[in-house]
Amino acid sequence: MILYNEDQDLSLEPYGIQIPVRSSKTTRTFEALLAHPILGPLAERWHRRPETGLISKADLLRVHDPHYVERLFSKGLEQELMKTFELVDEKGHYHRYAPDLAELPLSRLFKRILDTASGTWQCCRLALDHGFCFFFGGGMHHAQRSEGRGFCVVNDVVVSLRKLQAEGAIETAWVIDVDAHKGDGTAALTSGDDSIRTLSLHMARGWPLDEPEYDEQGRLNPSFVPSDIDVPVAQGEEDRYLEKLQAGLHELEAFARPDLALVVSGADPFELDELESARELKLTLEQLLERDRLIYRFLKERGLPRAYVMAGGYGSETWRVYAGFLEWALLDGNGPNGSR
């Protein structure tokens, strides 16, 4: 199952934000699936449009600090967006931001963010019903309890899982995060809670781990709160990436079997990704396809519902990472055997 709104523009350029999030990440992936000789004619079977308005203020309050949530629903919203998307540098100059080129007010972006969180929750529900669902969005894993960080205003991963728990749809979950950057917000927001186990496979260096571990008051930077399983990969260790992933997955298996697995399926470890802060890892398309097959098989063999969100992926070529995996995964469910 693919959850995707063909009418939604993924680009940030309409808001004047010059971060290389390209609409091709979703549009070209979907076009490739529609052009597939087997999958194309079966699109009504595997494609679903996401609903909106499914995440409320109350849902955010299960995860985020009330004062922060109030700012998001007040005149303080634009300031929070400027901070989260790093649109002003240390000298007070615009950074990757050209408001004079904006077609939409920056504040309008918040509705899209909430719609994205709605899609993540719906993706999880569809995975519980159908075994597998991949949402063309989501994965805002850097958002912390009291602030947005790293282009992530709210943590849709934890918000969705907490909502599912509150509804009684699940009791436990695994989060498997293979974005190039550590899933720091998710780790901090679920720390000490055995009902959500987290695995993060990420760059051993670089953002957010290039910041001070403690502030001037001796308080731990929440980006350094450990996941249940952290698997750092150093620059130049790409040949060990799959080996490290497999070891991490088997370590995860030592925890109790969950009701749901949510995969934060970032494409930014790709060697052609255009985000500067993801340059520590340069994996080939073949390595990333094997990564995604490895996770999929691991979860399917254990009979776990599998929800996927796109997470990081920047530039004009990242769609290839998603298209290759989804052609393979959808054929697993819509091919001659019809297995999920």
C-alpha positions in Angstrom: 0.0 0.0 0.0 1.3 3.5 -1.0 -0.2 6.5 0.7 0.3 9.6 -1.5 -1.4 12.8 -2.5 -0.5 13.5 -6.1 -1.7 17.1 -5.7 0.7 18.0 -2.9 3.9 19.9 -3.8 6.7 18.6 -1.5 9.0 21.5 -2.4 9.8 24.2 0.2 10.4 26.9 -2.5 6.8 28.3 -2.5 7.6 29.4 1.1 10.9 31.0 0.0 12.9 28.2 1.7 15.9 27.2 -0.4 16.6 23.7 1.0 16.9 21.1 -1.7 13.6 19.2 -1.1 12.4 18.4 -4.6 8.9 17.4 -5.6 10.6 14.8 -7.8 11.2 12.8 -4.6 7.5 11.8 -4.7 6.3 12.6 -8.3 9.0 10.6 -10.1 8.8 7.7 -7.6 5.0 7.5 -8.3 5.5 7.8 -12.1 8.0 4.9 -12.0 5.5 2.7 -10.2 2.6 3.7 -12.6 4.9 2.9 -15.6 5.7 -0.6 -14.3 4.1 -3.2 -16.6 2.7 -5.2 -13.7 2.1 -2.5 -11.0 0.8 0.2 -13.2 -2.5 -1.6 -14.1 -3.0 -2.5 -10.4 -2.6 1.0 -9.0 -6.1 1.0 -7.5 -5.1 -1.9 -5.5 -1.9 -0.4 -3.9 -2.5 3.4 -4.0 -4.5 5.3 -1.4 -4.7 9.1 -0.9 -4.0 10.4 2.6 -6.7 12.1 4.7 -6.0 15.4 6.4 -6.9 16.9 9.8 -6.3 13.6 11.6 -3.7 15.0 14.1 -5.1 17.5 16.7 -3.5 19.8 19.2 -4.3 17.2 21.8 -2.3 14.6 19.9 0.7 16.9 19.9 0.4 17.5 23.6 1.0 13.8 24.3 4.5 14.3 23.1 5.5 18.0 23.0 5.7 20.6 25.8 2.5 22.6 26.2 4.3 25.9 26.0 5.9 24.9 22.7 2.6 23.7 21.3 0.9 27.0 22.3 3.6 28.9 20.4 2.9 26.8 17.3 -0.8 27.8 17.4 -0.1 31.5 18.1 1.7 34.5 16.6 5.0 32.8 17.7 4.6 30.2 14.9 6.7 32.1 12.3 9.6 32.5 14.7 9.6 28.8 15.5 9.6 28.0 11.8 12.5 30.3 11.1 14.4 28.6 13.9 13.6 25.0 12.9 14.4 25.5 9.3 17.6 27.5 10.2 16.6 30.4 8.0 18.7 33.0 9.9 22.4 32.6 10.5 24.4 33.7 13.6 24.9 37.2 12.2 21.1 37.7 11.7 21.2 37.3 7.9 18.8 35.1 6.0 20.2 31.7 5.4 18.8 29.5 2.6 15.7 31.8 2.7 14.4 34.4 0.2 11.1 35.7 1.4 10.9 38.0 -1.6 10.6 34.9 -3.8 7.9 33.3 -1.6 4.5 32.6 -3.2 2.9 31.6 0.2 3.3 33.0 3.7 5.7 31.0 5.9 3.0 30.4 8.5 1.0 28.4 5.9 3.6 25.7 6.1 2.4 24.6 9.5 -0.8 23.2 8.0 1.2 21.1 5.6 3.3 19.8 8.6 0.2 18.8 10.4 -1.2 17.1 7.3 2.1 15.2 7.1 1.7 14.0 10.7 -1.8 12.9 9.8 -0.3 10.9 6.9 2.1 9.1 9.2 -0.6 8.1 11.6 -2.8 6.9 8.7 0.1 5.0 7.3 0.5 3.1 10.6 -3.2 2.3 10.6 -3.0 0.9 7.1 0.0 -1.1 8.0 -1.9 -2.7 10.9 -4.7 -3.5 8.5 -2.7 -4.6 5.4 0.7 -5.6 6.6 2.6 -2.9 4.7 2.2 0.7 3.9 4.7 3.4 2.7 3.8 7.0 3.2 5.2 9.5 0.7 6.2 12.0 3.5 6.9 12.0 7.2 9.9 11.1 9.3 10.3 14.4 11.2 12.5 12.6 13.7 14.6 15.6 15.0 11.8 17.5 16.7 12.3 17.5 20.5 9.8 18.0 23.3 10.2 21.8 23.6 11.5 22.8 20.2 11.7 21.9 16.5 15.1 21.0 15.1 16.6 20.0 11.8 13.6 21.0 9.6 11.3 19.0 11.9 8.7 21.1 13.7 6.7 18.2 15.3 7.9 14.6 15.8 5.2 12.8 13.7 6.9 9.4 14.5 6.3 9.6 18.2 3.0 11.6 17.9 1.6 8.9 15.7 2.7 6.0 17.9 1.4 7.8 21.1 -2.0 8.3 19.3 -2.2 4.7 18.4 -1.4 3.7 21.9 -4.1 6.1 23.3 -6.6 4.6 20.9 -5.7 1.0 22.0 -4.6 0.1 18.4 -1.1 -0.9 19.7 0.7 -1.3 22.9 4.3 -1.6 21.6 6.3 -0.5 18.6 9.8 -0.6 17.1 11.2 2.4 15.3 13.9 1.5 12.8 15.6 4.7 11.6 18.0 4.6 8.7 18.1 8.3 7.8 21.7 9.6 7.5 21.2 11.6 10.7 20.6 10.1 14.1 17.0 9.9 15.1 17.7 12.1 18.1 14.3 13.5 18.8 12.7 10.1 18.7 15.3 8.7 21.1 14.9 11.5 23.6 11.0 11.5 23.4 10.9 7.7 24.1 13.8 7.4 26.5 13.0 5.2 29.4 9.8 3.8 27.9 10.0 0.2 27.0 6.8 0.3 24.9 8.7 2.0 22.1 12.1 0.6 21.2 14.4 2.6 18.9 17.2 1.6 16.5 19.1 4.4 14.7 21.7 3.6 11.9 23.4 6.9 11.2 26.5 8.9 10.4 29.1 8.6 13.3 30.0 12.2 12.9 28.3 15.4 11.7 25.0 17.0 12.6 23.5 16.7 15.2 26.4 14.9 16.9 28.8 17.8 16.1 27.3 20.0 18.7 28.4 20.2 22.4 27.3 17.2 24.4 26.5 19.4 27.4 25.4 23.0 27.7 27.1 25.7 30.0 24.8 24.5 32.9 26.0 20.9 32.5 22.7 19.7 31.0 22.8 17.0 28.4 22.1 18.0 24.9 19.0 15.9 24.0 20.6 14.9 20.7 22.9 12.7 22.7 20.2 10.8 24.5 20.9 7.3 23.3 18.5 5.2 21.2 17.9 1.7 22.5 20.3 0.7 19.8 22.6 3.2 18.1 24.6 2.0 15.1 27.1 4.7 14.0 28.7 4.4 10.6 32.0 6.3 10.1 32.9 8.0 6.8 34.6 5.4 4.6 32.8 2.5 6.3 30.2 2.2 3.6 31.4 -1.4 2.8 30.4 -2.3 6.4 27.0 -0.6 6.4 24.9 -3.6 5.7 26.8 -5.7 8.1 26.3 -3.1 10.8 22.6 -2.9 10.0 22.1 -6.7 10.2 23.9 -6.8 13.6 21.6 -4.0 14.8 18.5 -5.7 13.7 19.4 -8.9 15.5 20.1 -6.9 18.6 16.7 -5.3 18.3 15.2 -8.8 18.2 16.2 -9.3 21.8 13.4 -7.0 22.8 9.8 -8.2 23.0 7.9 -8.6 19.7 6.1 -5.3 19.0 2.6 -4.7 17.6 4.0 -2.5 14.8 7.3 -1.5 13.2 7.7 2.0 11.9 10.7 2.5 9.5 12.1 6.0 9.0 13.4 5.2 5.5 15.7 8.2 4.7 17.4 8.3 1.3 20.0 10.8 2.3 22.8 8.3 2.8 22.7 8.1 -1.1 25.9 9.2 -2.8 24.0 11.6 -5.0 22.1 13.3 -2.2 22.5 17.1 -2.2 22.3 18.0 1.5 25.6 19.1 2.8 25.1 17.7 6.3 24.6 14.2 4.9 27.9 14.0 3.1 29.6 11.7 5.6 27.8 8.7 4.0 27.9 7.9 0.3 26.1 4.7 -0.4 25.3 3.4 -3.9 21.8 2.8 -5.2 22.5 -1.0 -4.9 23.6 -0.7 -1.3 20.5 1.2 -0.4 18.2 -1.3 -2.2 19.8 -4.1 -0.2 19.4 -2.1 3.0 15.7 -1.7 2.3 15.2 -5.3 1.3 17.1 -6.5 4.4 14.8 -4.5 6.8 11.6 -5.5 4.9 12.5 -9.2 4.9 13.5 -9.1 8.6 10.2 -7.6 9.6 8.0 -9.7 7.3 9.6 -13.0 8.4 8.6 -12.1 11.9 5.1 -11.3 10.9 5.2 -7.6 11.9 3.1 -4.9 10.3 5.4 -2.5 8.5 4.8 1.3 8.2 7.4 3.3 6.3 7.9 7.1 6.1 10.2 8.8 3.6 12.3 11.0 6.0 15.4 12.7 4.5 16.2 12.7 0.8 17.4 15.9 -0.9 18.0 16.7 -4.5 16.9 15.5 -7.9 18.1 11.9 -7.8 16.8 10.6 -4.4 13.6 9.3 -6.0 15.6 6.4 -7.4 16.2 5.1 -3.9 12.4 4.9 -3.2 11.3 3.7 -6.6 13.7 0.8 -6.7 12.6 -0.5 -3.3 8.9 0.1 -3.8 8.8 -1.7 -7.1 10.3 -4.7 -5.4 8.1 -4.5 -2.2 4.8 -3.9 -4.1 5.5 -6.9 -6.4 5.9 -8.9 -3.2 2.3 -8.0 -2.4 0.8 -7.7 -5.9 2.7 -10.2 -7.9 1.7 -13.7 -8.9 1.9 -15.0 -5.3 -0.1 -12.1 -3.9 1.7 -12.3 -0.5 1.8 -9.3 1.8 
